[in-house]
């Protein structure tokens, strides 16, 4: 069975960094292969993982639609068939698999740019089937989402075992986290458990006013991640974040939380 872990939160709260630490934990502590899906057009999960990225799913989608449009203009293939006779599903399946960035313990698919003009319903349906088919061959799938979580409902898997909603230690961040939690109820997604992670907490201690705000929202607190200036220094070193030392306070916090949810232990209490 594939375990899917998705991350969501407003921009700038550190989702991609935490996604990288989750993948680092899985690679070091769990058996089985890992698929990372970068579903945030503005993120750079490949840099965090130290993987080269040549094509995104968005590039493939737009290229396919351009070829179909050109073929129709010239009186060629019908909408269900690509030039050369391949079906759209076959075309997407081949090119998405070819775009996979492969690592020693984890692979990466980047969803890339958003949609242009026109109807993408049929394309998105085929993409979801292709990516879901690929995901079944991995023990773990980690999805770094955009705040709106469109990829979960439209272009990637609909089954999520753990949704990690990330906030910074601000009221705006917590309001955004609550909205994301409410949004999932309206999407066609089966989420087994949702967890709140508060990132960049000074001294790793939750201030009383922040604790009060957390208690108001209906998301169980999984844990907090301390603010760490050394993390910024490491990022400027040019090394991928997955190479961050195991003694990093950020990694240790993520390691503890992942140990809890994968062992089905209770979430952290105040």
GICORWO-V523447 format. One record per backbone hydrogen bond with DSSP energy under -0.5 kcal/mol. NH is the residue of the N-H (numbers start at 1). CO is the residue of the C=O. E is the energy in kcal/mol with one decimal. If there is no record, write none. Layout:
NH_CO_E + NH_CO_E
This chain:
3_139_-2.7 + 4_2_-0.6 + 5_3_-0.5 + 5_141_-3.2 + 6_162_-2.5 + 7_143_-2.9 + 8_164_-2.2 + 13_10_-1.3 + 18_14_-2.2 + 19_15_-2.9 + 20_16_-2.2 + 21_17_-1.9 + 22_18_-2.5 + 23_19_-2.3 + 24_20_-2.3 + 25_21_-2.4 + 26_22_-2.5 + 27_23_-2.6 + 28_24_-1.7 + 29_25_-2.3 + 30_26_-2.2 + 34_105_-1.0 + 35_140_-2.7 + 36_34_-0.5 + 36_107_-3.3 + 37_142_-2.9 + 38_36_-0.5 + 38_109_-3.0 + 39_37_-1.1 + 39_144_-2.2 + 41_39_-0.6 + 43_40_-2.0 + 47_44_-0.9 + 48_44_-1.5 + 49_45_-2.1 + 50_46_-0.9 + 51_46_-2.8 + 57_110_-3.0 + 58_111_-1.7 + 60_56_-1.9 + 61_57_-2.8 + 62_58_-2.4 + 63_59_-2.3 + 64_60_-2.4 + 65_61_-2.3 + 66_62_-2.2 + 67_63_-2.0 + 68_64_-2.3 + 69_65_-2.6 + 70_66_-2.3 + 71_67_-2.3 + 72_68_-2.4 + 73_69_-2.2 + 74_70_-1.6 + 75_72_-1.7 + 76_71_-4.0 + 81_78_-2.0 + 82_86_-4.2 + 85_82_-2.3 + 88_80_-1.2 + 91_87_-2.6 + 92_88_-2.8 + 93_89_-2.7 + 94_90_-2.3 + 95_91_-2.3 + 96_92_-2.9 + 97_93_-1.8 + 98_94_-1.8 + 99_95_-1.5 + 100_97_-0.9 + 101_108_-2.6 + 102_100_-0.6 + 103_106_-1.5 + 107_34_-2.4 + 108_101_-2.4 + 109_36_-2.5 + 111_38_-3.2 + 111_109_-0.5 + 112_38_-0.6 + 124_120_-3.2 + 125_121_-2.1 + 126_122_-2.1 + 127_123_-2.7 + 128_124_-2.6 + 129_125_-2.0 + 130_126_-2.4 + 131_127_-2.9 + 132_128_-2.6 + 133_129_-2.1 + 134_130_-2.1 + 135_131_-2.6 + 136_132_-1.4 + 137_134_-1.8 + 138_135_-2.1 + 139_33_-1.1 + 140_33_-1.8 + 141_3_-2.3 + 142_35_-2.7 + 143_5_-2.4 + 143_141_-0.5 + 144_37_-2.6 + 144_142_-0.5 + 145_7_-2.1 + 145_143_-0.8 + 146_39_-0.6 + 149_146_-1.2 + 152_149_-0.5 + 153_149_-1.1 + 154_150_-2.4 + 155_150_-0.5 + 155_151_-1.0 + 156_151_-2.6 + 160_158_-0.6 + 160_190_-3.1 + 161_4_-1.3 + 162_4_-2.0 + 163_193_-2.8 + 164_6_-3.6 + 164_162_-0.6 + 165_163_-0.8 + 165_195_-3.3 + 166_8_-3.4 + 166_164_-0.7 + 167_197_-2.6 + 169_199_-0.7 + 170_168_-2.3 + 174_170_-1.9 + 175_171_-2.4 + 176_172_-2.3 + 177_173_-2.0 + 178_174_-2.3 + 179_175_-2.2 + 180_176_-2.2 + 181_177_-2.2 + 182_178_-2.1 + 183_179_-2.5 + 184_180_-1.7 + 185_182_-1.1 + 186_183_-1.6 + 187_183_-0.6 + 187_184_-0.6 + 189_187_-2.2 + 190_158_-3.6 + 191_189_-0.8 + 192_160_-2.7 + 192_190_-0.6 + 193_161_-1.0 + 195_163_-2.9 + 196_220_-2.9 + 197_165_-2.6 + 198_223_-1.8 + 199_167_-3.6 + 199_197_-0.6 + 201_225_-2.6 + 202_200_-0.6 + 204_201_-1.8 + 205_202_-1.4 + 207_205_-0.6 + 211_207_-2.4 + 212_208_-2.1 + 213_209_-1.7 + 214_210_-2.5 + 215_211_-2.0 + 216_212_-0.6 + 216_213_-0.8 + 217_213_-0.7 + 217_214_-1.0 + 219_217_-1.1 + 222_196_-3.0 + 222_220_-0.5 + 223_196_-1.2 + 225_198_-2.6 + 227_201_-1.8 + 231_228_-0.9 + 232_228_-0.8 + 233_229_-1.6 + 234_230_-2.4 + 235_231_-2.2 + 236_232_-1.6 + 237_234_-1.3 + 238_235_-1.2 + 239_234_-0.7 + 242_48_-1.8 + 243_240_-2.1 + 244_241_-2.1 + 248_245_-1.8 + 252_248_-2.8 + 253_249_-1.9 + 254_250_-2.1 + 255_251_-3.1 + 256_252_-2.0 + 257_253_-2.0 + 258_254_-2.9 + 259_255_-2.1 + 260_256_-1.6 + 261_257_-2.2 + 262_258_-2.3 + 263_259_-1.1 + 264_261_-0.7 + 265_260_-3.3 + 268_222_-0.9
